[in-house]
């Protein structure tokens, strides 16, 4: 099992997400999600608390941070905007503004309290019936072939309880790459 296999499987799952008109890619890092999301006529807002020139840095290498053209381009009518903001405070966005939200490899970098705060913020800006996708490492997986700068990794049950506490209904939950990481999609009630 390898980190490479995880990314391959995760990116394929991004292509299965339902259509959303307006998507919040919270804690976007590279903004890679938009490369695999298949639906036309969506608008993705990449949000990260990094400096302005590193939000949406190219997935092919940190040395390319700041090259804004990568995440600003439009692919098959998929439009992207990069915004500097903290996922724990999304008050600059109106309530029920987004139809979909992605927290890809984000919550493991937060304390449990901050993860609750981030999911609560996403719940506020996500419209009723909108979807929330989260992927995060499995705390119990024996292989840790990544930089372990994680604050908290989750068991399957812990992850489900974390999100369910904020008014979401679980739609899809699975382990990817031999349970290396969890992949889940919830619907906002």
N, C-alpha and C positions, 0 to 999 in steps of 0.2 A: 504494500500500500504506500502511496506517496501523496504528497501535497499536490503534485501535478494531476493525479487522478481525481482528487477532490475538485479542483478547478474545472476540469473537463466535465464532470458530472453536474456540478452546480450550474455551469454556464448553459448546459443542455436543459436543466430545469427552469432557468429563467425564461426560456422560449415557451414554456407551458403556462406561464402566468396569464390570467385573463386580461382582456383589454381594459385599459383605464385611460380616460381623457387627460388627466393631470396626475403625475406621479411624483412623490417625494422620495428621493434617493438620499436618505439621511445617513450621515457619516460616510459619505460616498467614496472617500479616498480617491481611487483612480477613476471612478465613474464608469467602470467596466460594464456594469449592469446594462447600460443602454446599448452596448454592442451586441447583446444577445436577445433583447426584448423584441419580439417579432412584429408588433402591431404598428400599423401606420397611424398617422394623425394623433399621436400622443405628444404631450409636452412633459419633459422630465426636468425637475428642479433638483440639481445636485447641491446638497448642503453638507458643509464640513466646517469645523472650527479652525481649520488651518489658515495660513495667511492667504490673501487674495490670489496670489499667483500660483498657489499649489492646490487649490480646489480643483478636482478633476484632473490630477496629473496623469500623464499617460501610463497605462498599465505595463508597458514594456520597459520601464526602468525609472527609478527615482532620479537619475541624472537628467531626465527630460522634464522634471517638474517645471512648471511655469510656461510650458508651451501651450498657450490657451486655445489654439486652433483645434486640438484634438477633441475636446469636449464641447466646443461651441458649434461643431458642424452638424448639419442636418442629414439624416440618412432615411430615405424612404418616408419623408414627412415626419420624422421623429425630431423634434426640436428640443434643445437643451439649454438651460441657463444655470450658471454656477453662482452660488450664493454663500457667503461666509456667515455662518450662524452655528449656534450650539444646539444639538438635538434635545438638550434638556430644557431649552427655552425657545419654543417656536411661536412666540406671541406676535411676531411680525406677520404671521400668516393668519387669515381669517379662519374661524371655526368652520368645519365641514368643507374645507377648500379643496382637498385632494380626494381622488378616487382610488388611489393605490399608494402604498408606501413600502419601501425596501430598507431593511436594516441588515445589510450583508456584512458579516464579520465585524460587528460593532459592539454589541452588548458585553462581550467578554473583556473589553477594555475599560469597563465601568464597575463601580461598586454596585451591589445589589440595589441600594437606595437610588443611585443615579440611573440604573436600568429601569426601575419602576417609574422614575420621573420622566425619562425619555419616552417610555411607552405611553404614559399618561398624556404627554404632549402630542404624540402622534395620534392618540385617540381623539384629542380635541380637534385636530386639523383634518382628520379623515372623516369623510362623509359616511352616513349610515349605509351599510351594504358594501362599503369599500373594502379592499383587501390589504392585509399586512403580511409581508414575507420577511422571515428572519432565518438566517443561517448562522450557526455558531459552533465552535468545537465541542465535542463530547468529552466531558471531564474524565470519563472512565476509559477512554480509548488509550491503549498502551503506547501508541506511537505519537510522539510529539516532535515532528520534524519541521518545526517552525520556531521562530524566535518567541520565547515564552515571556512576553511582556503583558500577559493577560492578568487582569485583576480577579476575575471570577469566571470559571467555566461551569457549564450546567449539565446535570443529568437530564434525561428526557422529561421526567416528571417535574423537576424544578423549572424547566423552560416553559412547560405547559401552564404551570401554576402562575408563573410570572406574568404571562400575557393574559390568561383567562381572568385575572383579577381586575382587568381594565376594560371589561365590556366587549370581549371578542369571543367568537365561536371558532373552534378549530375546524379547518376544512381538510388539510393534508399535513401529515407528519411522517417523516421517514428519516432513516439514517442514510447518509450518502458515503460512498467510498468505504464500504464495510463498517459503517457507523463511526467513521472518523469525525464526522460533523453531523449536526442535526439540520434538517431542512423542514420548514413549516410555513404554512399559509393559514391565516385566520381571516375571518370576515367580521367587520365591526357591526355590532348589534344596534 
